[in-house]
Structure formats: structure tokens, C-alpha cells
């Protein structure tokens, strides 16, 4: 009986995503003896966008089922899975989604407990960004990227042409990882927002970013909140001046003299 219920819920999710021409957010779950067998509940949002599944204790089978549905869903634009513990298998399932789904534009994997993403599944997810995905924004706020994750992510950024915003704030990234990201972004001409707030960025890492900003004209915003006490004030001012360079605005807008400069959000504050 339990197996039948599991299969029914899975097929229901697949049917919804396949047949309903609506903006759908689906999360499936059946409670059996107080335990979650698929996720938390059958959750269907017909009109609200973005779709949020924030902090709802998704289990690995549920994440995988949701990923399977997204392989054929052509309406969902944004999915927020922040606050959920995403296993390596769950991340790998979403790596497969990014390879075939060109509709999903915003994906949020933020986490407040500092979960590591230095797993094979997340490495596959980062590698999938090089496959021509339609994703424009990826949030990994609060997840520990690590040097290994940063290197894999940087490799994909070299060829990615869709991602506009990347949030890796509240993460631990060493000099090796920052250097790899800078090298990857040397070949990237689309990413315009890179959030490094509340990270372990060191003076050496900041120097690497300064050199990057001298050659990469696509980056327009680089929040560095909380780093006032770890980075010299003059270094922060230099980074800010590089972001405010009129040449950068001219590159981004094409006509710097006739279009207003984009808001610079770089601030070093508590």
C-alpha cells in the first residue's frame, strides 16, 4: 500500500508539470507513521511567482522527484529551495535539470547552517552550468563552497553565457578558490553581479579581484559587506573606484553619456 501511495504521488507531480499550462510549483510528500516518504506535502501554487519551498525539510527522494518533473516543465521560472538540506544525490539531480531545462532562470540553494557543497553532486551541478543552461541567477548563500567547489564553478564560468548573478556570500573560500574564480571570469562577459559578502576573503584574495576588475568590464556589482575590519580601507576604495569606472559603464550600456550609471552596491559595513 505504501509503495502504491509513493508511486501515485510521483505520477501526480509528473502529470501536473506535463499537462497544466500554469506557473506551477510542486512539492510532494506523504506522511506515513510520522515520517516523510517523498517531501512534506502536495504543494501546488497556480499563480504565485516566484515559487518558494523555503525551509520545508525536503528529503532526498522528494528533491529528486522535483528535479525529474522540472526536466519536462516549461513554465516555472524561479525556484527557491533555500533552507533545505540538499544532498549530493539531490544536487546531481538538479545538474541533470540544468542540462535540459532552458526555462528555469532563478535557482536558490541558500542555507543558514553552512552546509558544504564540496560534494560530487554539487560539483556536477557547477559543471552543468557550462552546458548552455538558461539559468540567469544562482544563489549559494551560506553554503561552504570551498576551493574545490570554486575551481569547478570557475571552469564553467569560462564558457557560461547566461548567468548574470552569482551569490556565494557567507561562504568559506580560500585564495586558491578566489584565484580560480578570477581566472574563470577573465573569460566571462555576462556575469554582472558577484556577491562575496561575509566571506573569508583575505587581502591576497582582494588583490586578485582588483586585477580581475581591470580586465573584466562585465562585472558591475560586487557586494563586500562585513569586510571593513578585514580589508584595508584603501583597498576597498580602489575596488569601488574600479566598479565606478566610466569605461565600465560605457561597456555595459553601450552609451555611457546618455544612460545613467548602474547603482554600485559595493559597501564595506557591519
C-alpha positions, 0 to 999 in steps of 0.5 A, spaced: 500 500 500 505 504 501 509 503 495 502 504 491 501 511 495 509 513 493 508 511 486 501 515 485 504 521 488 510 521 483 505 520 477 501 526 480 507 531 480 509 528 473 502 529 470 501 536 473 508 539 470 506 535 463 499 537 462 497 544 466 499 550 462 500 554 469 506 557 473 506 551 477 510 549 483 510 542 486 512 539 492 510 532 494 510 528 500 506 523 504 506 522 511 506 515 513 507 513 521 510 520 522 515 520 517 516 523 510 516 518 504 517 523 498 517 531 501 512 534 506 506 535 502 502 536 495 504 543 494 501 546 488 501 554 487 497 556 480 499 563 480 504 565 485 511 567 482 516 566 484 515 559 487 518 558 494 519 551 498 523 555 503 525 551 509 520 545 508 525 539 510 525 536 503 528 529 503 532 526 498 527 522 494 522 528 494 528 533 491 529 528 486 522 527 484 522 535 483 528 535 479 525 529 474 518 533 473 522 540 472 526 536 466 519 536 462 516 543 465 516 549 461 513 554 465 516 555 472 521 560 472 524 561 479 525 556 484 527 557 491 529 551 495 533 555 500 533 552 507 533 545 505 538 540 506 540 538 499 544 532 498 549 530 493 544 525 490 539 531 490 544 536 487 546 531 481 539 531 480 538 538 479 545 538 474 541 533 470 535 539 470 540 544 468 542 540 462 535 540 459 531 545 462 532 552 458 526 555 462 528 555 469 532 562 470 532 563 478 535 557 482 536 558 490 540 553 494 541 558 500 542 555 507 543 558 514 547 552 517 553 552 512 552 546 509 558 544 504 557 543 497 564 540 496 560 534 494 560 530 487 553 532 486 554 539 487 560 539 483 556 536 477 551 541 478 557 547 477 559 543 471 552 543 468 552 550 468 557 550 462 552 546 458 548 552 455 543 552 461 538 558 461 539 559 468 540 567 469 541 567 477 544 562 482 544 563 489 549 559 494 548 563 500 551 560 506 553 554 503 561 552 504 563 552 497 570 551 498 576 551 493 574 545 490 567 547 489 570 554 486 575 551 481 569 547 478 564 553 478 570 557 475 571 552 469 564 553 467 564 560 468 569 560 462 564 558 457 557 560 461 553 565 457 547 566 461 548 567 468 548 574 470 548 573 478 552 569 482 551 569 490 556 565 494 556 570 500 557 567 507 561 562 504 568 559 506 573 560 500 580 560 500 585 564 495 586 558 491 578 558 490 578 566 489 584 565 484 580 560 480 574 564 480 578 570 477 581 566 472 574 563 470 571 570 469 577 573 465 573 569 460 566 571 462 562 577 459 555 576 462 556 575 469 554 582 472 553 581 479 558 577 484 556 577 491 562 575 496 559 578 502 561 575 509 566 571 506 573 569 508 576 573 503 583 575 505 587 581 502 591 576 497 584 574 495 582 582 494 588 583 490 586 578 485 579 581 484 582 588 483 586 585 477 580 581 475 576 588 475 581 591 470 580 586 465 573 584 466 568 590 464 562 585 465 562 585 472 558 591 475 556 589 482 560 586 487 557 586 494 563 586 500 559 587 506 562 585 513 569 586 510 571 593 513 575 590 519 578 585 514 580 589 508 584 595 508 580 601 507 584 603 501 583 597 498 576 597 498 576 604 495 580 602 489 575 596 488 569 601 488 573 606 484 574 600 479 566 598 479 565 606 478 569 606 472 566 610 466 569 605 461 565 600 465 559 603 464 560 605 457 561 597 456 555 595 459 550 600 456 553 601 450 552 609 451 555 611 457 553 619 456 546 618 455 544 612 460 545 613 467 550 609 471 548 602 474 547 603 482 554 600 485 552 596 491 559 595 493 559 597 501 564 595 506 559 595 513 557 591 519 
